[in-house]
Amino acid sequence: GDSVTQMEGPVTLSEEAFLTINCTYTATGYPSLFWYVQYPGEGLQLLLKATKADDKGSNKGFEATYRKETTSFHLEKGSVQVSDSAVYFCALRSSARQLTFGSGTQLTVLP
Amino acid sequence: DGGITQSPKYLFRKEGQNVTLSCEQNLNHDAMYWYRQDPGQGLRLIYYSQIVNDFQKGDIAEGYSVSREKKESFPLTVTSAQKNPTAFYLCASSPGVAGGRETQYFGPGTRLLVL
């Protein structure tokens, strides 16, 4: 079945540091890939997505590239801010029509 | 404003009681979903509905029930058969399922606690 493996957290960085959160997946066919962000006590917000190989999703300074050869969709940001502190979820959607989520990575950015 | 609303924000359940969580969307989306989130874990699918008057079980449907009588509403009932209902419940919707690539949009969630 489909599965998503995310980098274990928590991750703690200083403001303006470079961020990478690793995400790899297993799926049949050609899934769409997503990163969602969850701020404390809130629902999930779509951060970015990519629907085919080599696509790059980007939003708010975050980027992720759909790498079919390595089955990866790593999230990156060049310079994090305190306001980026949240839980980040990698997810995929295949022909099964439902989202499969990773376990989430807690990010804390210190001033 | 278009969006997904969930109510209440917090819900308390007594032993043996059924409770219903509300989810409403005004995005004109065909598909709706219910997920359960436990601390430190990802989301698990409870039920989903692709169209009015139709719904399917997800990975953890036991102890839950749903209805989809209107396009904009997808209430979730947590029954007394659900022995460990304490969790954060998230409702989502998407425009449709054709091609399986539509993005899901999430509501703010309901936190259910057992007294």
Interface residues (C-beta under 8 A of the other chain):
Chain A: V4 S32 F34 Y36 G41 E42 G43 L44 Q45 L46 K49 T51 F89 R93 S94 S95 A96 R97 Q98 L99 F101 G102 S103 G104
Chain B: I4 Q6 Y33 G40 Q41 G42 L43 L45 Y48 Q50 G58 L90 A92 V97 G100 R101 T103 Q104 Y105 F106 G107 P108 G109
